[in-house]
Amino acid sequence: MAKQKKTAKHELESLIPTIKDEESHLEEMLGDTRARADRIVRDAETQAAALIQSARKALPGILQAERDARRAALVRRAEEAARTEGEKTLEIGSRARAAMEQTVDYIVSLVWPGGQRPASPKPPPPRETRHG
């Protein structure tokens, strides 16, 4: 049994240099890995800073494009509304002229002998105006 203890002790002592070598190798690998991780972090931070800077430079242009698109949409809506309102105004004017003609005919029939109004030239139709 003493021989087995001595052999086990001897085997254990012979493993110590191997373990130390392996520890040294692992520490070296750990240092390399940490250095590589630090480089990756620095590169990522540099890229992030560049992207942030690029986004800051692009933001005013993006906002201006959005404002221009909104403004163009509003102008189109305003032009359409102006056109529609212009058409309504012409229609109201036409109806008002017709109502005025009827009113004049009625008043003339009450005060003019024979109830007939003398022929008068009709005014020219109203001109359309463009809004915008």
Helices and strands as residue ranges (DSSP letters): H 2-111, G 113-115
